[in-house]
Amino acid sequence: MQPWKVEALVSVDERGQMVLPKDLRDRAGIKPGDKLAIVSWEKDGSICCMSLVKADALAGMVKDMLGPMVKELDPE
């Protein structure tokens, strides 16, 4: 089984807005007011793929990645 799958197809309205389906929001624990970071991949000068990451999860990932380096720079 692959770790990724197409969850839904969404449309972009004339104002550039999209609606994430309720069942997907529920399963992902996305609530009104939550912040989502958009992570993109570029190929040949164009964005070919985008992913949504909860901002608090992204902050935790960055802290986990940079924490050891910060400790090394400032051992106190």
Backbone as CSV, one residue per row, in Angstrom:
resi,resn,N_x,N_y,N_z,CA_x,CA_y,CA_z,C_x,C_y,C_z
1,MET,0.833,-1.186,0.000,0.000,0.000,0.000,0.877,1.248,0.000
2,GLN,0.536,2.209,-0.816,1.308,3.447,-0.890,0.900,4.383,0.247
3,PRO,1.850,5.192,0.774,1.532,6.099,1.878,0.736,7.325,1.437
4,TRP,0.553,7.521,0.141,-0.194,8.682,-0.345,-1.358,8.214,-1.206
5,LYS,-2.348,9.070,-1.306,-3.480,8.787,-2.188,-4.194,10.097,-2.499
6,VAL,-4.970,10.093,-3.549,-5.784,11.255,-3.882,-6.984,11.229,-2.944
7,GLU,-7.111,12.237,-2.106,-8.194,12.301,-1.116,-9.453,12.937,-1.690
8,ALA,-9.273,13.953,-2.537,-10.432,14.681,-3.058,-9.980,15.561,-4.208
9,LEU,-10.926,15.953,-5.016,-10.695,16.969,-6.032,-11.463,18.205,-5.592
10,VAL,-10.787,19.346,-5.582,-11.437,20.589,-5.175,-11.346,21.591,-6.314
11,SER,-12.287,22.493,-6.340,-12.299,23.546,-7.355,-11.854,24.853,-6.721
12,VAL,-11.280,25.711,-7.537,-10.888,27.052,-7.120,-11.937,28.011,-7.670
13,ASP,-12.529,28.833,-6.786,-13.553,29.755,-7.271,-12.912,31.030,-7.826
14,GLU,-13.748,31.948,-8.275,-13.245,33.163,-8.925,-12.428,34.039,-7.987
15,ARG,-12.574,33.855,-6.666,-11.771,34.610,-5.693,-10.507,33.858,-5.292
16,GLY,-10.277,32.694,-5.885,-9.085,31.902,-5.567,-9.238,31.036,-4.334
17,GLN,-10.456,30.847,-3.862,-10.688,30.065,-2.657,-11.054,28.630,-2.997
18,MET,-10.688,27.736,-2.067,-11.008,26.316,-2.190,-11.660,25.865,-0.892
19,VAL,-12.457,24.819,-0.970,-13.068,24.236,0.217,-12.536,22.822,0.368
20,LEU,-11.969,22.534,1.544,-11.549,21.163,1.840,-12.777,20.396,2.313
21,PRO,-13.023,19.216,1.779,-14.200,18.450,2.187,-14.221,18.196,3.696
22,LYS,-15.439,18.239,4.275,-15.603,18.101,5.717,-15.005,16.811,6.261
23,ASP,-15.223,15.690,5.580,-14.684,14.430,6.100,-13.159,14.459,6.146
24,LEU,-12.533,15.121,5.193,-11.075,15.249,5.179,-10.605,16.164,6.317
25,ARG,-11.318,17.293,6.503,-10.975,18.198,7.619,-11.117,17.472,8.947
26,ASP,-12.185,16.697,9.099,-12.397,15.967,10.350,-11.284,14.964,10.599
27,ARG,-10.937,14.181,9.588,-9.885,13.158,9.745,-8.523,13.784,10.021
28,ALA,-8.297,14.983,9.455,-7.016,15.665,9.658,-7.019,16.531,10.915
29,GLY,-8.177,16.652,11.563,-8.262,17.479,12.771,-8.116,18.962,12.479
30,ILE,-8.536,19.390,11.291,-8.448,20.805,10.908,-9.716,21.501,11.370
31,LYS,-9.513,22.566,12.154,-10.635,23.305,12.723,-10.584,24.764,12.255
32,PRO,-11.712,25.481,12.323,-11.708,26.898,11.939,-10.623,27.658,12.697
33,GLY,-9.896,28.477,11.986,-8.815,29.267,12.595,-7.457,28.595,12.533
34,ASP,-7.401,27.294,12.245,-6.106,26.613,12.117,-5.319,27.226,10.959
35,LYS,-4.030,27.254,11.101,-3.141,27.741,10.045,-2.525,26.541,9.341
36,LEU,-2.502,26.600,8.011,-1.894,25.550,7.205,-0.769,26.158,6.383
37,ALA,0.382,25.512,6.384,1.509,25.941,5.554,1.406,25.207,4.224
38,ILE,1.672,25.909,3.147,1.696,25.297,1.826,3.147,25.055,1.459
39,VAL,3.493,23.798,1.257,4.849,23.414,0.859,4.771,23.051,-0.623
40,SER,5.647,23.647,-1.434,5.570,23.402,-2.877,6.869,22.824,-3.413
41,TRP,6.752,22.125,-4.509,7.890,21.587,-5.244,7.858,22.196,-6.630
42,GLU,9.020,22.602,-7.094,9.118,23.234,-8.399,9.899,22.347,-9.352
43,LYS,9.447,22.310,-10.588,10.138,21.552,-11.621,10.083,22.369,-12.905
44,ASP,11.222,22.561,-13.515,11.315,23.322,-14.761,10.689,24.703,-14.638
45,GLY,10.866,25.350,-13.490,10.399,26.715,-13.300,8.928,26.864,-12.945
46,SER,8.209,25.766,-12.798,6.790,25.829,-12.437,6.521,24.941,-11.230
47,ILE,5.577,25.350,-10.404,5.183,24.516,-9.275,4.409,23.327,-9.822
48,CYS,4.858,22.143,-9.467,4.199,20.935,-9.961,3.428,20.205,-8.871
49,CYS,3.713,20.525,-7.607,3.082,19.800,-6.514,3.018,20.696,-5.286
50,MET,1.901,20.622,-4.566,1.737,21.374,-3.318,1.191,20.439,-2.252
51,SER,1.598,20.688,-1.028,1.129,19.890,0.098,0.752,20.833,1.230
52,LEU,-0.277,20.504,1.988,-0.677,21.288,3.150,-0.142,20.616,4.407
53,VAL,0.442,21.416,5.294,0.965,20.923,6.566,0.436,21.848,7.653
54,LYS,-0.095,21.278,8.717,-0.538,22.125,9.825,0.661,22.932,10.327
55,ALA,0.457,24.229,10.523,1.556,25.112,10.899,2.211,24.680,12.206
56,ASP,1.418,24.235,13.183,2.028,23.809,14.451,2.870,22.551,14.272
57,ALA,2.461,21.663,13.372,3.259,20.465,13.087,4.548,20.847,12.375
58,LEU,4.455,21.814,11.469,5.637,22.269,10.749,6.632,22.903,11.711
59,ALA,6.123,23.699,12.647,7.005,24.324,13.640,7.727,23.250,14.456
60,GLY,7.013,22.184,14.810,7.640,21.088,15.551,8.708,20.393,14.742
61,MET,8.448,20.212,13.431,9.437,19.573,12.551,10.703,20.420,12.449
62,VAL,10.525,21.732,12.307,11.677,22.635,12.201,12.462,22.622,13.511
63,LYS,11.755,22.653,14.639,12.428,22.612,15.946,13.221,21.329,16.093
64,ASP,12.632,20.197,15.701,13.332,18.916,15.789,14.577,18.894,14.909
65,MET,14.478,19.511,13.726,15.618,19.538,12.802,16.721,20.471,13.290
66,LEU,16.321,21.665,13.751,17.308,22.681,14.101,17.765,22.617,15.550
67,GLY,16.993,21.967,16.413,17.335,21.900,17.827,18.754,21.431,18.103
68,PRO,19.181,20.301,17.532,20.545,19.834,17.777,21.600,20.836,17.302
69,MET,21.347,21.514,16.186,22.313,22.483,15.671,22.406,23.680,16.598
70,VAL,21.262,24.143,17.131,21.256,25.290,18.042,21.996,24.925,19.323
71,LYS,21.785,23.718,19.826,22.487,23.281,21.037,23.990,23.256,20.809
72,GLU,24.393,22.864,19.616,25.807,22.805,19.290,26.416,24.201,19.250
73,LEU,25.654,25.172,18.751,26.143,26.553,18.651,26.158,27.251,19.998
74,ASP,25.206,26.927,20.866,25.085,27.571,22.181,24.847,26.485,23.216
75,PRO,25.895,25.857,23.725,25.746,24.717,24.627,25.125,25.056,25.986
76,GLU,24.926,26.313,26.313,24.342,26.678,27.616,22.916,26.363,27.721
